[in-house]
Amino acid sequence: MLQYDQSSASAPRNGTTVAVLLHGRGSHRGDLQALRPLLPEEWALVTPQGPHLGHPWGYGPGWAWYKYVEEDRVVEETLLHSLTALDAFLIALPGFLGFEPGRIILGGFSQGGAVSMAFACARPNLVTAAVNFSGFLAQSVEVPFSALSPGTPPIFWGHGSRDPNIPHALAARGRERLNAAGILLQSKDYDIGHWIVPEEVRDAVAFVESV
């Protein structure tokens, strides 16, 4: 089971919205707990840790969700391993939260955002919405046509127009694929590099609350 950190909702009970946020490459489970003040207090926040050690791949002392190749290409086996681990983690949520979640919002930053979108496409019906902060849609991910897979969750995609790590051209490419498949997608760009700003989190929350 993936290791995780957790911040409780103000009044946790069955039906509580749970945000599951995935860190970026070389980071750790505590990283995105910093976003807790920007989320609704009635939401719970769970931040699991990637299953791959980052050091063997040159990612520093932290953890990773997949091995990166170039542009929007990844080593598929490493991504599939994370999707399987995440699937088991989400199914087990009620057991360690102590309540039955209502909406499950799966999101993340950079690698975490890429994994969130891959999971939304590969494992529809398990999450209510996906949130991608500055990630890309991996080339190997099969995007289901919404008419054939109505359970595919809506996606929020925020990206920095000056991102040097995951260039905006990759965002445009991934968004085009999602739009072509008829996935409900909200795309927003910000005058930033490879990081998250409060406005972006607020926009993501507003999108989730509207769908």
N, C-alpha and C positions, 0 to 999 in steps of 0.2 A: 504494500500500500504506500502511496506517495506520502511523504512527510508534509506537514502543513502548519500554518499559523491561522488563528481565528480571532475575529473581533465580533462580539455578540451584537445583535440588534437591541434596541432600547427595551422592547418587550417581546422576546422571542416566543413564538407559538406556531402551531400548525398553520401553514399558509404563508409564513414569512418569506419575503423575497430574499434570495441568497445570491450575492455576487461572488463568483469564483474567478479570481484574477491571476494570470500566469505571468511570471517575471520574464525578463529578457535574457539573452545569452550571457553566461558567466555570472549571473546574479544568484539570488537565493529567495527562499520562501518569505522572508520578512520584508522584502523590498517594497512591494506594492501595498503593504499595510499603511504606508504614508498617505495613500489616497482616502483612507477612512473618513477624515473630516469633510471631504467633498461629496460623500455619498449620503443619501437619506439615512437618518438615524434609525429608522424602522427596518432598514436592510441589515442583514448579517453579511460579513465579509470573510471569505475563506481564501487563503493564498497558498496553494500547493507548490511543492518544489519539483523541478524537473528531475527525471530519473537518471539522466546521464551526467557523469562527472565532466566538467568542462576542461580540466587540465590536460588530458590526453589529446584534445583537439586544439589546444592553444588558446582556450577561452579563459584562462586565469583560474583562480581558486574556487569559483562558484560552480553552477550547474547549468545544464542545457536541456533543450527539448528535442533537438535534432542536430545532426552534423550538416553544416552549410557547405555548399559547393561553389556556386556563383549566381549572381542575379537572383532569379526566382527558383533556383534548383537546389534541392536538398538530397541527402542520402536517404532514400525512401524508407529503408528498413528501420532507420533510427526514428523517423517520424511515426511510423506505424507502431513502434514499441511504445511511444509516448501516448498515442491515441488509445491504445489498448489499456494502458495504465490509468489514463484519465477516465475512460469509460467505467472501469471498476471503482474508481474514486467517487465519481458522481453517483453511481448506484448506491454506494455505501454512505452517502451524505446523511440520511436520516439517523443512522446509527450513532455517529459521533457528534451530530448537532443536538440530538435529543428532541427533535421535532421534525415533522414532515414538511419539507420546503414547498412553497408555492411556486413562484417563478424562479427559475435558475438562469442567471445571466452569466454567460461564460465570456470572459474577455482577457485581454493581456496587452503587454507592450513588446514591440519588436518581435522576437521569436515567439513570445507568448501570444501576441496578436495573430501571428501566422498560424499557430496551432489552434487557436480558438476558431478561426475560419475553416481550417481543415476539418476540425471536429464537427462543426455545424453542417458541413457538406457531407461528411462520411457517416455521421451518426445523428440524423435528424430525429426529432421527437423527444430527445433527452433534455434539450435546453430550450428556453423561451426566446432568447435573443443572443446574438454574439456581438462583441465589441472589440474592434481592432484599433489599437493605437500604434501607428507607425510600423506595422508589419506588412508582409506581402502574401499574396495567394500563391502557394507553391505550385509549380508547373505540373507536378504529378497528381494534384488533387483533382478529382472528377467532380465538376459542379453539376448537381442534378437540376434538370429543368423543373421549375416550380409547379407546372401543371401536372407533372408525373410524380412529384414528391412534395405534396402540399405541406408536409411537416417540416420542411426546411425553414429554420428560423430566420427572421429579419436580421440584418447586419448593419451596424454603424461602423464607418471607416473614417477615422481621423488621421490626417497625415501632415507633416511639415513640408511646406513648399521649398524649404532650403535644407532638406534632410540629406546629409552627405553619406550616410550609412546605407539607407534604403532609399535610393533616389525616387523622386516623385514620378518618374516615368514608369517605375514598377507598380506604383499605386494606380496609375491610369490604366495599365495593362490588366491588372487584377479586377479593377472596377468594371472594365469593359466586359470581362468574362461573366461576372456576376449579373450585370444588367442584361446581357444577351440571354442568360438563362431565366430571366424573369424573377430573380430573387429580390425581395424587398430590401433596398439598400439606401442608406443615407450617407452621402460622402461630404466631408467637410475638410477644407484645407486651412492651415494656420501658418502665419509668418514666423516659423520656428525651424530649428534643425531636428535632431533626433532625440526628442524628449517630449514630455507631456506637460500641458499647461492647464490650469484650473478651468478655463473656458471650455476646453475640449471635454473634460470630464462632465461638466454641467450639460453640455450639448448631448453627450452620450446618455446621461440619465434622463434628459427630457425626451430623447428618442425612445428609450425603453418604456417610459411611462405612457407614450402615445400609441404604442402598438399593442 
